[in-house]
Each structure stands twice: as structure tokens, then as C-alpha cells.
Amino acid sequence: MTDSFRFSWRYVSNTPPGRPFELAGAVTPRADSRFDGAVDAYCNGDYIGRCEFSSIDANCASEAAAQIRKRIECRIEDRVANESKTSH
């Protein structure tokens, strides 16, 4: 499995790290055993943002979704860390 795939995540909320979120969207298999797609993320029914991705190397759609979730969690953590640096 590789950790290199194109990934774009656009925030629309101030969701803090560690909050559970749900993904809704499409993870589409390609002919070369990779996945493409786009998902929207929600936390407690509130829209967090949209993630677009391509070339996820995964064995199944569930594994691809888990990689997407991990990337979004990292982006939320990075954003909060960067915001706390600039607020001091």
C-alpha cells in the first residue's frame, strides 16, 4: 500500500480534532486496483467540508475510506495546530 495519492480537503467549519465525523460520497474503483472519488464530511449532522481524491492504493472501498478518514483527521489536527501558533 502506498501513502501517495492526490488529496484535496476544503474546510467549512471549525471542527476540533478528536470529534467523530461521518463520510458520505463515492469511492470509485478503477481498473488498476486504485480508487478515485469525492466525499463530504459531517460532524453531528453539520457539514465540515469536502474531500476529493484520486489514486488511492487499497484492497477494497472500506480500506480506501479508512485512508481518507485518516487524512482528514490529520488535516484537522494540522489546521488547529497552525491556528494556535498564529493566535499567540
Secondary structure as the mmCIF struct_conf table of DSSP 4:
data_model
#
loop_
_struct_conf.conf_type_id
_struct_conf.id
_struct_conf.beg_label_comp_id
_struct_conf.beg_label_asym_id
_struct_conf.beg_label_seq_id
_struct_conf.end_label_comp_id
_struct_conf.end_label_asym_id
_struct_conf.end_label_seq_id
BEND BEND1 ASP A 3 ASP A 3
STRN STRN1 ARG A 6 TYR A 11
BEND BEND2 SER A 13 SER A 13
HELX_LH_PP_P HELX_LH_PP_P1 THR A 15 PRO A 16
TURN_TY1_P TURN_TY1_P1 PRO A 17 GLY A 18
STRN STRN2 GLU A 22 PRO A 29
TURN_TY1_P TURN_TY1_P2 ALA A 31 ASP A 32
BEND BEND3 SER A 33 SER A 33
STRN STRN3 ARG A 34 CYS A 43
TURN_TY1_P TURN_TY1_P3 ASN A 44 GLY A 45
STRN STRN4 ASP A 46 ASP A 57
BEND BEND4 ASN A 59 CYS A 60
HELX_RH_AL_P HELX_RH_AL_P1 ALA A 61 THR A 86
TURN_TY1_P TURN_TY1_P4 SER A 87 SER A 87
#
